[in-house]
């Protein structure tokens, strides 16, 4: 086996743009720490566990805007989308 580590649950979920904030919040309940920042025109949701940190922007109504950043903590790799 090439990989010893299990991929993040977000990899199993697939295309995050298909899900609202509430959908993703329900799907990841008890798996991640969730921090929410309400900006003037968007919600910024940051999911974290011991291996992954994912930041996603949503409209105030909870509709997906974009993945702002994703960080894999154990490998030290980071991918940022702008």
PDB file of N, CA, C and O in Angstrom, chain B, residues numbered from 101:
ATOM      1  N   UNK B 101       0.843  -1.174   0.000  1.00  0.00           N
ATOM      2  CA  UNK B 101       0.000   0.000   0.000  1.00  0.00           C
ATOM      3  C   UNK B 101       0.889   1.239   0.000  1.00  0.00           C
ATOM      4  O   UNK B 101       1.852   1.308   0.764  1.00  0.00           O
ATOM      5  N   UNK B 102       0.583   2.197  -0.832  1.00  0.00           N
ATOM      6  CA  UNK B 102       1.399   3.397  -0.949  1.00  0.00           C
ATOM      7  C   UNK B 102       1.146   4.404   0.159  1.00  0.00           C
ATOM      8  O   UNK B 102       2.078   5.064   0.620  1.00  0.00           O
ATOM      9  N   UNK B 103      -0.113   4.531   0.596  1.00  0.00           N
ATOM     10  CA  UNK B 103      -0.456   5.549   1.584  1.00  0.00           C
ATOM     11  C   UNK B 103      -0.783   4.905   2.921  1.00  0.00           C
ATOM     12  O   UNK B 103      -1.597   3.984   2.994  1.00  0.00           O
ATOM     13  N   UNK B 104      -0.153   5.386   3.964  1.00  0.00           N
ATOM     14  CA  UNK B 104      -0.467   4.906   5.303  1.00  0.00           C
ATOM     15  C   UNK B 104      -1.580   5.726   5.927  1.00  0.00           C
ATOM     16  O   UNK B 104      -2.343   5.222   6.750  1.00  0.00           O
ATOM     17  N   UNK B 105      -1.676   7.003   5.533  1.00  0.00           N
ATOM     18  CA  UNK B 105      -2.664   7.915   6.100  1.00  0.00           C
ATOM     19  C   UNK B 105      -3.966   7.835   5.314  1.00  0.00           C
ATOM     20  O   UNK B 105      -3.956   7.669   4.094  1.00  0.00           O
ATOM     21  N   UNK B 106      -5.078   7.953   6.015  1.00  0.00           N
ATOM     22  CA  UNK B 106      -6.383   8.009   5.371  1.00  0.00           C
ATOM     23  C   UNK B 106      -6.617   9.423   4.864  1.00  0.00           C
ATOM     24  O   UNK B 106      -6.252  10.397   5.523  1.00  0.00           O
ATOM     25  N   UNK B 107      -7.225   9.531   3.692  1.00  0.00           N
ATOM     26  CA  UNK B 107      -7.549  10.841   3.156  1.00  0.00           C
ATOM     27  C   UNK B 107      -8.641  11.496   3.991  1.00  0.00           C
ATOM     28  O   UNK B 107      -9.384  10.824   4.706  1.00  0.00           O
ATOM     29  N   UNK B 108      -8.725  12.799   3.889  1.00  0.00           N
ATOM     30  CA  UNK B 108      -9.741  13.570   4.597  1.00  0.00           C
ATOM     31  C   UNK B 108     -11.137  13.152   4.137  1.00  0.00           C
ATOM     32  O   UNK B 108     -11.321  12.729   2.996  1.00  0.00           O
ATOM     33  N   UNK B 109     -12.103  13.273   5.021  1.00  0.00           N
ATOM     34  CA  UNK B 109     -13.495  12.993   4.679  1.00  0.00           C
ATOM     35  C   UNK B 109     -13.953  13.880   3.520  1.00  0.00           C
ATOM     36  O   UNK B 109     -14.856  13.501   2.773  1.00  0.00           O
ATOM     37  N   UNK B 110     -13.343  15.056   3.363  1.00  0.00           N
ATOM     38  CA  UNK B 110     -13.717  15.947   2.267  1.00  0.00           C
ATOM     39  C   UNK B 110     -13.376  15.327   0.914  1.00  0.00           C
ATOM     40  O   UNK B 110     -14.064  15.592  -0.072  1.00  0.00           O
ATOM     41  N   UNK B 111     -12.346  14.523   0.850  1.00  0.00           N
ATOM     42  CA  UNK B 111     -12.007  13.825  -0.394  1.00  0.00           C
ATOM     43  C   UNK B 111     -13.104  12.825  -0.751  1.00  0.00           C
ATOM     44  O   UNK B 111     -13.424  12.643  -1.926  1.00  0.00           O
ATOM     45  N   UNK B 112     -13.677  12.180   0.261  1.00  0.00           N
ATOM     46  CA  UNK B 112     -14.764  11.231   0.027  1.00  0.00           C
ATOM     47  C   UNK B 112     -16.053  11.931  -0.381  1.00  0.00           C
ATOM     48  O   UNK B 112     -16.846  11.380  -1.144  1.00  0.00           O
ATOM     49  N   UNK B 113     -16.265  13.140   0.122  1.00  0.00           N
ATOM     50  CA  UNK B 113     -17.480  13.901  -0.206  1.00  0.00           C
ATOM     51  C   UNK B 113     -17.465  14.327  -1.662  1.00  0.00           C
ATOM     52  O   UNK B 113     -18.505  14.323  -2.320  1.00  0.00           O
ATOM     53  N   UNK B 114     -16.298  14.695  -2.171  1.00  0.00           N
ATOM     54  CA  UNK B 114     -16.186  15.084  -3.569  1.00  0.00           C
ATOM     55  C   UNK B 114     -16.365  16.571  -3.787  1.00  0.00           C
ATOM     56  O   UNK B 114     -15.822  17.382  -3.037  1.00  0.00           O
ATOM     57  N   UNK B 115     -17.116  16.932  -4.801  1.00  0.00           N
ATOM     58  CA  UNK B 115     -17.304  18.317  -5.224  1.00  0.00           C
ATOM     59  C   UNK B 115     -18.076  19.098  -4.161  1.00  0.00           C
ATOM     60  O   UNK B 115     -19.293  18.951  -4.042  1.00  0.00           O
ATOM     61  N   UNK B 116     -17.376  19.923  -3.395  1.00  0.00           N
ATOM     62  CA  UNK B 116     -18.009  20.654  -2.297  1.00  0.00           C
ATOM     63  C   UNK B 116     -18.995  21.704  -2.774  1.00  0.00           C
ATOM     64  O   UNK B 116     -19.857  22.125  -2.003  1.00  0.00           O
ATOM     65  N   UNK B 117     -18.897  22.136  -4.015  1.00  0.00           N
ATOM     66  CA  UNK B 117     -19.820  23.149  -4.531  1.00  0.00           C
ATOM     67  C   UNK B 117     -21.247  22.612  -4.652  1.00  0.00           C
ATOM     68  O   UNK B 117     -22.184  23.390  -4.831  1.00  0.00           O
ATOM     69  N   UNK B 118     -21.420  21.314  -4.560  1.00  0.00           N
ATOM     70  CA  UNK B 118     -22.757  20.710  -4.635  1.00  0.00           C
ATOM     71  C   UNK B 118     -23.501  20.803  -3.312  1.00  0.00           C
ATOM     72  O   UNK B 118     -24.682  20.461  -3.239  1.00  0.00           O
ATOM     73  N   UNK B 119     -22.816  21.267  -2.259  1.00  0.00           N
ATOM     74  CA  UNK B 119     -23.400  21.263  -0.920  1.00  0.00           C
ATOM     75  C   UNK B 119     -23.461  22.665  -0.330  1.00  0.00           C
ATOM     76  O   UNK B 119     -22.552  23.474  -0.520  1.00  0.00           O
ATOM     77  N   UNK B 120     -24.533  22.936   0.380  1.00  0.00           N
ATOM     78  CA  UNK B 120     -24.639  24.197   1.106  1.00  0.00           C
ATOM     79  C   UNK B 120     -23.809  24.105   2.379  1.00  0.00           C
ATOM     80  O   UNK B 120     -23.318  23.034   2.736  1.00  0.00           O
ATOM     81  N   UNK B 121     -23.658  25.233   3.055  1.00  0.00           N
ATOM     82  CA  UNK B 121     -22.952  25.249   4.326  1.00  0.00           C
ATOM     83  C   UNK B 121     -23.628  24.302   5.315  1.00  0.00           C
ATOM     84  O   UNK B 121     -22.949  23.523   5.985  1.00  0.00           O
ATOM     85  N   UNK B 122     -24.959  24.358   5.415  1.00  0.00           N
ATOM     86  CA  UNK B 122     -25.674  23.491   6.356  1.00  0.00           C
ATOM     87  C   UNK B 122     -25.499  22.013   6.021  1.00  0.00           C
ATOM     88  O   UNK B 122     -25.366  21.183   6.920  1.00  0.00           O
ATOM     89  N   UNK B 123     -25.499  21.681   4.724  1.00  0.00           N
ATOM     90  CA  UNK B 123     -25.278  20.291   4.306  1.00  0.00           C
ATOM     91  C   UNK B 123     -23.919  19.795   4.788  1.00  0.00           C
ATOM     92  O   UNK B 123     -23.814  18.732   5.400  1.00  0.00           O
ATOM     93  N   UNK B 124     -22.883  20.577   4.503  1.00  0.00           N
ATOM     94  CA  UNK B 124     -21.530  20.168   4.860  1.00  0.00           C
ATOM     95  C   UNK B 124     -21.341  20.147   6.373  1.00  0.00           C
ATOM     96  O   UNK B 124     -20.622  19.300   6.903  1.00  0.00           O
ATOM     97  N   UNK B 125     -21.979  21.067   7.054  1.00  0.00           N
ATOM     98  CA  UNK B 125     -21.904  21.092   8.517  1.00  0.00           C
ATOM     99  C   UNK B 125     -22.491  19.811   9.101  1.00  0.00           C
ATOM    100  O   UNK B 125     -21.915  19.227  10.018  1.00  0.00           O
ATOM    101  N   UNK B 126     -23.633  19.372   8.575  1.00  0.00           N
ATOM    102  CA  UNK B 126     -24.258  18.120   9.043  1.00  0.00           C
ATOM    103  C   UNK B 126     -23.386  16.907   8.718  1.00  0.00           C
ATOM    104  O   UNK B 126     -23.267  15.988   9.529  1.00  0.00           O
ATOM    105  N   UNK B 127     -22.779  16.907   7.532  1.00  0.00           N
ATOM    106  CA  UNK B 127     -21.989  15.767   7.089  1.00  0.00           C
ATOM    107  C   UNK B 127     -20.696  15.601   7.891  1.00  0.00           C
ATOM    108  O   UNK B 127     -20.155  14.498   7.970  1.00  0.00           O
ATOM    109  N   UNK B 128     -20.203  16.677   8.478  1.00  0.00           N
ATOM    110  CA  UNK B 128     -18.925  16.630   9.178  1.00  0.00           C
ATOM    111  C   UNK B 128     -19.079  16.798  10.688  1.00  0.00           C
ATOM    112  O   UNK B 128     -18.085  16.925  11.404  1.00  0.00           O
ATOM    113  N   UNK B 129     -20.300  16.799  11.164  1.00  0.00           N
ATOM    114  CA  UNK B 129     -20.567  16.949  12.589  1.00  0.00           C
ATOM    115  C   UNK B 129     -19.786  15.912  13.380  1.00  0.00           C
ATOM    116  O   UNK B 129     -19.782  14.738  13.009  1.00  0.00           O
ATOM    117  N   UNK B 130     -19.140  16.304  14.433  1.00  0.00           N
ATOM    118  CA  UNK B 130     -18.347  15.457  15.323  1.00  0.00           C
ATOM    119  C   UNK B 130     -17.023  14.988  14.716  1.00  0.00           C
ATOM    120  O   UNK B 130     -16.252  14.313  15.397  1.00  0.00           O
ATOM    121  N   UNK B 131     -16.743  15.324  13.469  1.00  0.00           N
ATOM    122  CA  UNK B 131     -15.484  14.914  12.853  1.00  0.00           C
ATOM    123  C   UNK B 131     -14.455  16.034  12.838  1.00  0.00           C
ATOM    124  O   UNK B 131     -13.250  15.782  12.844  1.00  0.00           O
ATOM    125  N   UNK B 132     -14.940  17.275  12.820  1.00  0.00           N
ATOM    126  CA  UNK B 132     -14.070  18.439  12.690  1.00  0.00           C
ATOM    127  C   UNK B 132     -14.474  19.523  13.666  1.00  0.00           C
ATOM    128  O   UNK B 132     -15.636  19.624  14.061  1.00  0.00           O
ATOM    129  N   UNK B 133     -13.506  20.325  14.047  1.00  0.00           N
ATOM    130  CA  UNK B 133     -13.804  21.565  14.750  1.00  0.00           C
ATOM    131  C   UNK B 133     -14.210  22.555  13.670  1.00  0.00           C
ATOM    132  O   UNK B 133     -13.541  22.656  12.642  1.00  0.00           O
ATOM    133  N   UNK B 134     -15.293  23.285  13.888  1.00  0.00           N
ATOM    134  CA  UNK B 134     -15.775  24.242  12.907  1.00  0.00           C
ATOM    135  C   UNK B 134     -15.771  25.633  13.510  1.00  0.00           C
ATOM    136  O   UNK B 134     -16.383  25.877  14.550  1.00  0.00           O
ATOM    137  N   UNK B 135     -15.068  26.549  12.841  1.00  0.00           N
ATOM    138  CA  UNK B 135     -15.066  27.962  13.221  1.00  0.00           C
ATOM    139  C   UNK B 135     -15.729  28.735  12.096  1.00  0.00           C
ATOM    140  O   UNK B 135     -15.457  28.495  10.919  1.00  0.00           O
ATOM    141  N   UNK B 136     -16.606  29.673  12.467  1.00  0.00           N
ATOM    142  CA  UNK B 136     -17.353  30.445  11.475  1.00  0.00           C
ATOM    143  C   UNK B 136     -17.121  31.925  11.731  1.00  0.00           C
ATOM    144  O   UNK B 136     -17.256  32.406  12.856  1.00  0.00           O
ATOM    145  N   UNK B 137     -16.770  32.635  10.674  1.00  0.00           N
ATOM    146  CA  UNK B 137     -16.631  34.086  10.736  1.00  0.00           C
ATOM    147  C   UNK B 137     -17.662  34.666   9.781  1.00  0.00           C
ATOM    148  O   UNK B 137     -17.728  34.286   8.612  1.00  0.00           O
ATOM    149  N   UNK B 138     -18.466  35.591  10.295  1.00  0.00           N
ATOM    150  CA  UNK B 138     -19.447  36.266   9.447  1.00  0.00           C
ATOM    151  C   UNK B 138     -18.849  37.587   9.009  1.00  0.00           C
ATOM    152  O   UNK B 138     -18.660  38.493   9.821  1.00  0.00           O
ATOM    153  N   UNK B 139     -18.557  37.693   7.737  1.00  0.00           N
ATOM    154  CA  UNK B 139     -18.026  38.903   7.144  1.00  0.00           C
ATOM    155  C   UNK B 139     -19.213  39.743   6.671  1.00  0.00           C
ATOM    156  O   UNK B 139     -20.363  39.342   6.854  1.00  0.00           O
ATOM    157  N   UNK B 140     -18.951  40.885   6.075  1.00  0.00           N
ATOM    158  CA  UNK B 140     -20.037  41.745   5.614  1.00  0.00           C
ATOM    159  C   UNK B 140     -20.935  41.060   4.589  1.00  0.00           C
ATOM    160  O   UNK B 140     -22.157  41.198   4.639  1.00  0.00           O
ATOM    161  N   UNK B 141     -20.329  40.324   3.661  1.00  0.00           N
ATOM    162  CA  UNK B 141     -21.118  39.728   2.586  1.00  0.00           C
ATOM    163  C   UNK B 141     -20.913  38.230   2.421  1.00  0.00           C
ATOM    164  O   UNK B 141     -21.332  37.657   1.416  1.00  0.00           O
ATOM    165  N   UNK B 142     -20.267  37.582   3.407  1.00  0.00           N
ATOM    166  CA  UNK B 142     -20.079  36.138   3.289  1.00  0.00           C
ATOM    167  C   UNK B 142     -19.811  35.496   4.640  1.00  0.00           C
ATOM    168  O   UNK B 142     -19.473  36.159   5.621  1.00  0.00           O
ATOM    169  N   UNK B 143     -19.977  34.174   4.650  1.00  0.00           N
ATOM    170  CA  UNK B 143     -19.562  33.352   5.786  1.00  0.00           C
ATOM    171  C   UNK B 143     -18.234  32.710   5.424  1.00  0.00           C
ATOM    172  O   UNK B 143     -18.047  32.244   4.300  1.00  0.00           O
ATOM    173  N   UNK B 144     -17.325  32.689   6.366  1.00  0.00           N
ATOM    174  CA  UNK B 144     -16.058  31.993   6.177  1.00  0.00           C
ATOM    175  C   UNK B 144     -16.055  30.839   7.170  1.00  0.00           C
ATOM    176  O   UNK B 144     -16.030  31.053   8.382  1.00  0.00           O
ATOM    177  N   UNK B 145     -16.079  29.623   6.654  1.00  0.00           N
ATOM    178  CA  UNK B 145     -16.124  28.423   7.492  1.00  0.00           C
ATOM    179  C   UNK B 145     -14.764  27.741   7.436  1.00  0.00           C
ATOM    180  O   UNK B 145     -14.214  27.515   6.358  1.00  0.00           O
ATOM    181  N   UNK B 146     -14.228  27.417   8.611  1.00  0.00           N
ATOM    182  CA  UNK B 146     -12.938  26.734   8.677  1.00  0.00           C
ATOM    183  C   UNK B 146     -13.129  25.433   9.452  1.00  0.00           C
ATOM    184  O   UNK B 146     -13.424  25.440  10.647  1.00  0.00           O
ATOM    185  N   UNK B 147     -12.951  24.311   8.739  1.00  0.00           N
ATOM    186  CA  UNK B 147     -13.010  22.986   9.350  1.00  0.00           C
ATOM    187  C   UNK B 147     -11.593  22.547   9.653  1.00  0.00           C
ATOM    188  O   UNK B 147     -10.700  22.713   8.822  1.00  0.00           O
ATOM    189  N   UNK B 148     -11.372  21.975  10.857  1.00  0.00           N
ATOM    190  CA  UNK B 148     -10.043  21.512  11.244  1.00  0.00           C
ATOM    191  C   UNK B 148     -10.129  20.192  11.987  1.00  0.00           C
ATOM    192  O   UNK B 148     -11.033  19.972  12.793  1.00  0.00           O
ATOM    193  N   UNK B 149      -9.183  19.324  11.706  1.00  0.00           N
ATOM    194  CA  UNK B 149      -8.947  18.149  12.541  1.00  0.00           C
ATOM    195  C   UNK B 149      -7.438  17.992  12.651  1.00  0.00           C
ATOM    196  O   UNK B 149      -6.705  18.928  12.332  1.00  0.00           O
ATOM    197  N   UNK B 150      -6.963  16.858  13.084  1.00  0.00           N
ATOM    198  CA  UNK B 150      -5.522  16.704  13.317  1.00  0.00           C
ATOM    199  C   UNK B 150      -4.701  16.688  12.028  1.00  0.00           C
ATOM    200  O   UNK B 150      -3.491  16.909  12.073  1.00  0.00           O
ATOM    201  N   UNK B 151      -5.329  16.433  10.887  1.00  0.00           N
ATOM    202  CA  UNK B 151      -4.575  16.339   9.638  1.00  0.00           C
ATOM    203  C   UNK B 151      -4.964  17.356   8.577  1.00  0.00           C
ATOM    204  O   UNK B 151      -4.197  17.590   7.643  1.00  0.00           O
ATOM    205  N   UNK B 152      -6.139  17.964   8.699  1.00  0.00           N
ATOM    206  CA  UNK B 152      -6.670  18.797   7.629  1.00  0.00           C
ATOM    207  C   UNK B 152      -7.199  20.111   8.164  1.00  0.00           C
ATOM    208  O   UNK B 152      -7.768  20.179   9.253  1.00  0.00           O
ATOM    209  N   UNK B 153      -6.997  21.162   7.368  1.00  0.00           N
ATOM    210  CA  UNK B 153      -7.611  22.454   7.644  1.00  0.00           C
ATOM    211  C   UNK B 153      -8.191  22.944   6.322  1.00  0.00           C
ATOM    212  O   UNK B 153      -7.461  23.121   5.347  1.00  0.00           O
ATOM    213  N   UNK B 154      -9.494  23.162   6.290  1.00  0.00           N
ATOM    214  CA  UNK B 154     -10.175  23.559   5.070  1.00  0.00           C
ATOM    215  C   UNK B 154     -10.965  24.827   5.336  1.00  0.00           C
ATOM    216  O   UNK B 154     -11.744  24.891   6.287  1.00  0.00           O
ATOM    217  N   UNK B 155     -10.763  25.846   4.489  1.00  0.00           N
ATOM    218  CA  UNK B 155     -11.478  27.107   4.626  1.00  0.00           C
ATOM    219  C   UNK B 155     -12.322  27.316   3.371  1.00  0.00           C
ATOM    220  O   UNK B 155     -11.813  27.294   2.250  1.00  0.00           O
ATOM    221  N   UNK B 156     -13.636  27.522   3.586  1.00  0.00           N
ATOM    222  CA  UNK B 156     -14.582  27.652   2.482  1.00  0.00           C
ATOM    223  C   UNK B 156     -15.399  28.920   2.676  1.00  0.00           C
ATOM    224  O   UNK B 156     -15.814  29.241   3.789  1.00  0.00           O
ATOM    225  N   UNK B 157     -15.625  29.638   1.579  1.00  0.00           N
ATOM    226  CA  UNK B 157     -16.452  30.839   1.607  1.00  0.00           C
ATOM    227  C   UNK B 157     -17.854  30.511   1.100  1.00  0.00           C
ATOM    228  O   UNK B 157     -18.025  29.787   0.120  1.00  0.00           O
ATOM    229  N   UNK B 158     -18.856  31.064   1.796  1.00  0.00           N
ATOM    230  CA  UNK B 158     -20.265  30.892   1.450  1.00  0.00           C
ATOM    231  C   UNK B 158     -20.958  32.250   1.448  1.00  0.00           C
ATOM    232  O   UNK B 158     -20.491  33.198   2.079  1.00  0.00           O
ATOM    233  N   UNK B 159     -22.072  32.331   0.734  1.00  0.00           N
ATOM    234  CA  UNK B 159     -22.907  33.522   0.855  1.00  0.00           C
ATOM    235  C   UNK B 159     -23.509  33.530   2.249  1.00  0.00           C
ATOM    236  O   UNK B 159     -23.440  32.528   2.961  1.00  0.00           O
ATOM    237  N   UNK B 160     -24.096  34.641   2.641  1.00  0.00           N
ATOM    238  CA  UNK B 160     -24.743  34.709   3.947  1.00  0.00           C
ATOM    239  C   UNK B 160     -25.911  33.735   4.045  1.00  0.00           C
ATOM    240  O   UNK B 160     -26.324  33.366   5.144  1.00  0.00           O
ATOM    241  N   UNK B 161     -26.445  33.316   2.896  1.00  0.00           N
ATOM    242  CA  UNK B 161     -27.530  32.329   2.864  1.00  0.00           C
ATOM    243  C   UNK B 161     -27.008  30.900   2.891  1.00  0.00           C
ATOM    244  O   UNK B 161     -27.799  29.957   2.924  1.00  0.00           O
ATOM    245  N   UNK B 162     -25.692  30.722   2.879  1.00  0.00           N
ATOM    246  CA  UNK B 162     -25.099  29.392   2.977  1.00  0.00           C
ATOM    247  C   UNK B 162     -24.798  28.716   1.656  1.00  0.00           C
ATOM    248  O   UNK B 162     -24.524  27.517   1.630  1.00  0.00           O
ATOM    249  N   UNK B 163     -24.843  29.459   0.552  1.00  0.00           N
ATOM    250  CA  UNK B 163     -24.512  28.876  -0.748  1.00  0.00           C
ATOM    251  C   UNK B 163     -23.002  28.943  -0.970  1.00  0.00           C
ATOM    252  O   UNK B 163     -22.353  29.939  -0.649  1.00  0.00           O
ATOM    253  N   UNK B 164     -22.468  27.874  -1.520  1.00  0.00           N
ATOM    254  CA  UNK B 164     -21.036  27.757  -1.787  1.00  0.00           C
ATOM    255  C   UNK B 164     -20.551  28.877  -2.697  1.00  0.00           C
ATOM    256  O   UNK B 164     -21.187  29.177  -3.707  1.00  0.00           O
ATOM    257  N   UNK B 165     -19.416  29.503  -2.342  1.00  0.00           N
ATOM    258  CA  UNK B 165     -18.737  30.458  -3.222  1.00  0.00           C
ATOM    259  C   UNK B 165     -17.456  29.825  -3.754  1.00  0.00           C
ATOM    260  O   UNK B 165     -17.290  29.655  -4.962  1.00  0.00           O
ATOM    261  N   UNK B 166     -16.540  29.473  -2.824  1.00  0.00           N
ATOM    262  CA  UNK B 166     -15.279  28.854  -3.262  1.00  0.00           C
ATOM    263  C   UNK B 166     -14.544  28.259  -2.067  1.00  0.00           C
ATOM    264  O   UNK B 166     -14.794  28.611  -0.914  1.00  0.00           O
ATOM    265  N   UNK B 167     -13.632  27.350  -2.381  1.00  0.00           N
ATOM    266  CA  UNK B 167     -12.681  26.866  -1.391  1.00  0.00           C
ATOM    267  C   UNK B 167     -11.554  27.877  -1.380  1.00  0.00           C
ATOM    268  O   UNK B 167     -10.898  28.100  -2.398  1.00  0.00           O
ATOM    269  N   UNK B 168     -11.330  28.486  -0.233  1.00  0.00           N
ATOM    270  CA  UNK B 168     -10.276  29.488  -0.140  1.00  0.00           C
ATOM    271  C   UNK B 168      -8.924  28.835   0.076  1.00  0.00           C
ATOM    272  O   UNK B 168      -7.942  29.222  -0.557  1.00  0.00           O
ATOM    273  N   UNK B 169      -8.860  27.847   0.966  1.00  0.00           N
ATOM    274  CA  UNK B 169      -7.583  27.173   1.179  1.00  0.00           C
ATOM    275  C   UNK B 169      -7.815  25.791   1.772  1.00  0.00           C
ATOM    276  O   UNK B 169      -8.843  25.510   2.388  1.00  0.00           O
ATOM    277  N   UNK B 170      -6.815  24.943   1.559  1.00  0.00           N
ATOM    278  CA  UNK B 170      -6.822  23.609   2.131  1.00  0.00           C
ATOM    279  C   UNK B 170      -5.394  23.279   2.528  1.00  0.00           C
ATOM    280  O   UNK B 170      -4.458  23.461   1.749  1.00  0.00           O
ATOM    281  N   UNK B 171      -5.243  22.797   3.737  1.00  0.00           N
ATOM    282  CA  UNK B 171      -3.910  22.487   4.236  1.00  0.00           C
ATOM    283  C   UNK B 171      -3.911  21.084   4.807  1.00  0.00           C
ATOM    284  O   UNK B 171      -4.791  20.718   5.587  1.00  0.00           O
ATOM    285  N   UNK B 172      -2.913  20.297   4.412  1.00  0.00           N
ATOM    286  CA  UNK B 172      -2.720  18.973   4.959  1.00  0.00           C
ATOM    287  C   UNK B 172      -1.620  19.100   5.989  1.00  0.00           C
ATOM    288  O   UNK B 172      -0.456  19.287   5.633  1.00  0.00           O
ATOM    289  N   UNK B 173      -1.966  19.003   7.255  1.00  0.00           N
ATOM    290  CA  UNK B 173      -1.047  19.316   8.345  1.00  0.00           C
ATOM    291  C   UNK B 173       0.100  18.333   8.496  1.00  0.00           C
ATOM    292  O   UNK B 173       1.232  18.757   8.725  1.00  0.00           O
ATOM    293  N   UNK B 174      -0.147  17.059   8.377  1.00  0.00           N
ATOM    294  CA  UNK B 174       0.908  16.066   8.630  1.00  0.00           C
ATOM    295  C   UNK B 174       2.007  16.109   7.584  1.00  0.00           C
ATOM    296  O   UNK B 174       3.184  15.956   7.909  1.00  0.00           O
ATOM    297  N   UNK B 175       1.634  16.316   6.345  1.00  0.00           N
ATOM    298  CA  UNK B 175       2.650  16.325   5.302  1.00  0.00           C
ATOM    299  C   UNK B 175       3.292  17.696   5.159  1.00  0.00           C
ATOM    300  O   UNK B 175       4.343  17.832   4.534  1.00  0.00           O
ATOM    301  N   UNK B 176       2.657  18.719   5.741  1.00  0.00           N
ATOM    302  CA  UNK B 176       3.181  20.067   5.617  1.00  0.00           C
ATOM    303  C   UNK B 176       2.841  20.714   4.282  1.00  0.00           C
ATOM    304  O   UNK B 176       3.250  21.845   4.015  1.00  0.00           O
ATOM    305  N   UNK B 177       2.095  20.001   3.444  1.00  0.00           N
ATOM    306  CA  UNK B 177       1.713  20.553   2.147  1.00  0.00           C
ATOM    307  C   UNK B 177       0.542  21.514   2.325  1.00  0.00           C
ATOM    308  O   UNK B 177      -0.284  21.347   3.222  1.00  0.00           O
ATOM    309  N   UNK B 178       0.486  22.508   1.467  1.00  0.00           N
ATOM    310  CA  UNK B 178      -0.627  23.437   1.515  1.00  0.00           C
ATOM    311  C   UNK B 178      -0.989  23.825   0.099  1.00  0.00           C
ATOM    312  O   UNK B 178      -0.118  24.080  -0.734  1.00  0.00           O
ATOM    313  N   UNK B 179      -2.280  23.867  -0.164  1.00  0.00           N
ATOM    314  CA  UNK B 179      -2.777  24.281  -1.465  1.00  0.00           C
ATOM    315  C   UNK B 179      -3.735  25.421  -1.225  1.00  0.00           C
ATOM    316  O   UNK B 179      -4.687  25.274  -0.458  1.00  0.00           O
ATOM    317  N   UNK B 180      -3.510  26.549  -1.857  1.00  0.00           N
ATOM    318  CA  UNK B 180      -4.368  27.714  -1.669  1.00  0.00           C
ATOM    319  C   UNK B 180      -4.999  28.076  -2.994  1.00  0.00           C
ATOM    320  O   UNK B 180      -4.319  28.221  -4.009  1.00  0.00           O
ATOM    321  N   UNK B 181      -6.302  28.219  -2.966  1.00  0.00           N
ATOM    322  CA  UNK B 181      -7.045  28.618  -4.162  1.00  0.00           C
ATOM    323  C   UNK B 181      -7.474  30.071  -3.978  1.00  0.00           C
ATOM    324  O   UNK B 181      -7.962  30.446  -2.912  1.00  0.00           O
ATOM    325  N   UNK B 182      -7.298  30.868  -4.990  1.00  0.00           N
ATOM    326  CA  UNK B 182      -7.732  32.271  -4.941  1.00  0.00           C
ATOM    327  C   UNK B 182      -8.788  32.522  -5.974  1.00  0.00           C
ATOM    328  O   UNK B 182      -9.282  33.644  -6.092  1.00  0.00           O
TER     329      UNK B 182
END
